[in-house]
Structures are given as C-alpha cells and as structure tokens.
Amino acid sequence: MHEAEYIKGSGTRQLVFRWTPDRIDLDLNGIRLGRVDPITGLRDFDFAGRIHSLAANPVSDALPRVNASSILVDARGPSVVSFGQPAIAKHQVMVKVRFDRQTIVKGSPAIPIEIDGQSTLLSYRRGSGSKTLVFGSELPEGIQRGALIDFGDLGSEVILLPGKSTLADKGGNPIELIGADFKKNLIINGSKAALLGSHFEFLKTMSASELNALMEQDRAYYDSGVKINQQLPATPDNILPYLRDYQLPDYPKATHSVDLYRIAYRSKIPGQERFTTNYGLAAIPQTDASSIPVIAMEHQTVFDRASAASQAFSYPENSGEAMSLYSTRTKVAHYAGQGFAVIIGDQYGLGNNPEYYAYLAKKSNQQSSLDNYKSASELLSALNKRISNLYVAGWSIGGVTAVGLAERLEQQGIELSGVAIAGAPLDLAMNVNAGIWNPRNGSDGNTPEAPWIYNVLVQSAFSLDWYSDRGNIAEDILGKYYEAGRKIYTSDYKSILPTSDGSGVLVDGYFLPNIAKEILPARYSTNPKAFAESDYVKLLNESSVGKLPLSADLLMVYGEQDEVVSNPVTQSLYNWQRINYGKQNIELITAKAANHRAALFTLMDRSIPWFTASINHTAS
C-alpha cells in the first residue's frame, strides 16, 4: 500500500497526486486504487474529510469508474537471463551476459574467473544500453588456449561492482545485489556483487559438541510449549494432560563436525517469466568419503521473513531471531551431525529474497526448491563429493513442499531413495476447511486447534493471489479484514497486539479475529458451498500434493495430539496412495500424545534408521 502525495490543484476541479516507485516495487497485473474499508469491506478512498468543496462539503470517498489495471509497476532493475562460460577468442577470454532489458553500465564492473588456477578479472568491455554486455581480458602470458577456465573457487558466478559501479535499466533501477546476513549485502574482495548463476558463501564450521548443544536447547524449547504454568518446571503434573504420555526421543550424539554454507542462486518464477535471486542453506559434514547421502529438507511455515533457513546461523546464539529458527537449526544438528548433507532452500519472499512470501504456492515452491537442489549439487561437486542417496524431507508445511519437490524430481527422472514427512497437511483445502467449519475446542480432553491457524488463511490468501493469475483472491476472502491481513503478509506494520478480550489481534489498530470462520465475509461464512466454489479454495486444491503416484519409499509421521493437522487429514494421502495406486512402500506412524512439534522429533528419531536401511539396501 502506498500513498500518492498531493502536488497541486487546490481550488480547481482537478487535483494532482504523485507517487514514485521504490526499487523493489512490482505490480505486473495492474495497480488498484484506494484501500479496503475496515468497516464496510468495500474499496474506497480514505480522504477522512481532508478534501472539501468550496461550500465546505466533504468530497465523496467513492472510487471513480477508472480501470487502473493497465498501469504496471516494475522498479526491480535488470535481471540476468543467461550467460556464457568463459571462452578464449583471439588471445582474449570473454564472457557474454544477456539481460531481460536494456542495461546501462556505470563504473567498472568485472567478472572474477580462474585460468589454470590463477585468479583474474574480466572487465566490462561493451554493450551498455543494450541487453547484452561483454566482459573480457587479454589471455595472461604463458597461458595456452587449452587452459582450464572456470568461475573460480566453489563456482562463484558473479559480477563484481566495485566502488560506485552500477548496472541499471533506463529508469535508473539498479540490478539486484546478492545478500549475506539478513538485510546486508555480500561483499567480495571489497565489492558488492550481482548474481550470474550460483554463489556459495562459507559461513562457519560447527563442532559436534556445538551441534549437541543445539539439540539440548531445542528439547528445552519443546518443554516451554507443553507446560500449563510457564513459571514452573515441566514436571508430569505441569504438562497439558493430553500431552503427558509423549516420550521425547533419545537422539544419538553428533559424530561429525559440519561446514555451513549459504547458497545464492537464480530462480525463474513460474507464470511470471522473470528471474529472482533466492537463497538456501547447505550443511556438509566433514568426512573423507567421496560420496555422501543428501537430505533436501523443506522449510516449515514462518511469519517473519527474517526467519529464513539461509539465516539460521546468522544471528547471535540465544537471540530471539536464532530461537525463531530452532527447528531448522535442530534438523541441521541432527542429520548433518550424523553424516548426512542437509540442504534447505528458502521459499520466495523469505530472507534477502525481494519477492512476496510464496506460502502454499505449489509451482513456485517446487521451482525454488528444485533450483536450490541443483545449486547445492554444484557445491557438492566443487567439494569433490557426489550424492550417494537423495532423500526429501519436511515438517509441517515443509512436508507439503517436500512431497511437491518429490513429485517434480521424479518427473525429471531424478532418483529418490525416500521421502519422509511429519505433521504435513498435504490436502490443503481439507485442512483449511477443518479449521473453519470443524475447529477443535479441546472440550473432549484432546488438543484444541492451534491459536494461530487464522494466520494460515491470511498468508495463503495473499500468496495464492500473487502467485496465480486469478487476481483479487485476498480481497474476496478477507473482506473488511483485508488491510490487517495485508499488513501481516507484507510485514508492513509497526505493532501487533492482542485484544484485551482475547478475540483477536490489533495490527496497527486494525482488528483481525483469531477464529478463521469469523474472518470470512458473510457470503462465505454462512455458505460452505459458496466457499468451496471460491477461487481461493480452487487454488488450494491445485496447490495440494500427493495426488500423483510416487515411486519413492514414503514415511509419514503424525502426532496423535497435533494441534495443526487433525487425524482425519493425516490419513488422506496415505489412503489415496494405497487405494488409487496400490502403493505398498508407504508407512504411517501416529505418535502417541505427540503435538505438532513432537511429530518432528518423532520423525527425526525414526528417519535416521529408515534412511540408513535404504543406504544399506543400495550398497548391497
């Protein structure tokens, strides 16, 4: 949401307002005028009596009949479409880079490469104002035409921008820079950088003892979520009754130190025909083995873009930001500490990626995860490692994206050794409908619905709106709560405070109920059939996973007292695969008295021997 500034016209019949896009603003299907009124749910202007006729009558807030859909906004700057490998031509080494628009060069951009192990720079040569830029240098003395030329240490495919050097479009919008720690630019040899293909940033090495400490920290964090009285220890009589019978697993101690890398890679957003720079995390155990089993671990729901997998080890230990990433850090500690390479990609819109959060957007999540897997494979190759076995795993919504990635990998003929998921609402429409029409209140002595379930409705309404071609999904589903939801989805708020009566939250003063059904406009909240026929539910069905036949072994873990996914929903994919495809290599484990978080713990406990069994089977 932006406000156009009044420029001139007072005292006349025409007022002029102006708004200048910022460098990340984007709207490829046309802007919309006005705001959604938090009382009526209708879109209007919010002049609040600040504009009057000469007779002192306030001007109407009603929108004029203006179609603004032809007004598009793109302030993202040029994007790399393709680039060639360094090649020798007439005693020169050259690289051509093609962009999606005319690109203007200022300063002295350069591309770092290695020739027979010697580092050198290819300087910008020509092409400013066109879509293709050429970088080159004279072939160093003594280097023959058959020399080995590549992009240098760990395949660093970047354009360096020293000093005030820039690459920008004709409107002055600069190219996207590679990020490092959250909201910080990556600096390479004193220069900022733009991405050509992939870049790998070594973060640090964690010892086995440090990994074990992370595991213990997470067990303590679990205790805080099951206690009745947070001020007292988690003794049996201070644990919620329906969770008292869950037994925390005894995990094996880490046996490997682990090297952590942040991956930056280019990814093409499905349906939008444009590229973005996205990020991921790779945890590589220190081992002399030339082959290594790899787990492509998918990320769970987050409600803050700072809580991205690529940032899991960027924050000070015990900080609030680090604790918000407890599950990512725990998965790395558990699996990488046991000798598995773990790769976790950010979904679009998280961390330093400039897009909107691709929450439940199946095609976008499949693409970003596939691109992360391919870039991580390049990293392993640069480290002289090959993948012995490939697994896909995920918890919560990460389980949904894990199955989506598995579908995409199998479609591409990439062999999977197994898929392991926990607490995953694979049938998204069924899970959302359950939270709206049949929410659990705990009156039967079992778990009540998670208090943040309404956030799933809000986040997914905006995400499916942006990453589909339907349009107007969020406004249709959220009605008068659109503005509160928009602020949450875009992180465009100063404060979120609970109401005094516990009925919801105030987002910068805008009320949002915490009961999902109460968010829906009356045309849906009183008519389940109309809701089922809405574009929102249709998109949820399209984003659900697991309806295609899966060849890989599948392990499914759910908690008997899961507050996010009810037990009927847990059975849906299991039954679908067995009944429709006769799938036998599928196992469903229901963990007694386990809540949503404990389902992850059970998965970690059960999956290591499950993975190891398939490794041994492959070896034999």
ABEGO torsion letter per residue (X at the ends): XBBBBBABGBGBABBBBBBBBBAABBBAAEBBBEBBBAAAGBBBBBAGGABBBAAGBBBBABBBBBBAAABBBBAAEBBBABBBBBBBBGGBBBBBBBBABBBBBBEBBBBBBBBGGBBBBBBBABGBGBABBBBBBBBBBGBBAABBBBAEBGGBBBBBBBEABBBBBAAGBBBBBBBBBBGBBBBBGGBBBBBAABBBBBABBBBAAAAAAAAAAAAAAAAAAABABAABBBBAAABBAAAAABBBBBBBBBABBBBBBBBBBBBBBBGAGBBBBBBBBBBBBBBABABBBBBBBBBBBBABAAABAAAAAABBBGBAAAAAAAAAAAAAAAAAAAGBBBBBBBBBGBEABABBBBBGBAAAAAAAAAAAAAAAAAAAAAAGBBBABBBBBBBEAAAAAAAAAAAAAAAAGBBBAEBBBBGBBABAAAAAAAAAABBBAGAAGBBBBBAAAAAAAAAAAAAAAAABAAEGAAAAAAEAAAAAAAAAAAGBBABBBBBAAGAEBBBGGBBBBABAAAABBAAAAABAAAAAABAAAAAAAAABBGABBBABBBBBBBBAABAABBAAAAAAAAAAAAAAAGBABBBBBBBBGBBAAAAAAAAAAAAAAAAAAAAAAAAX
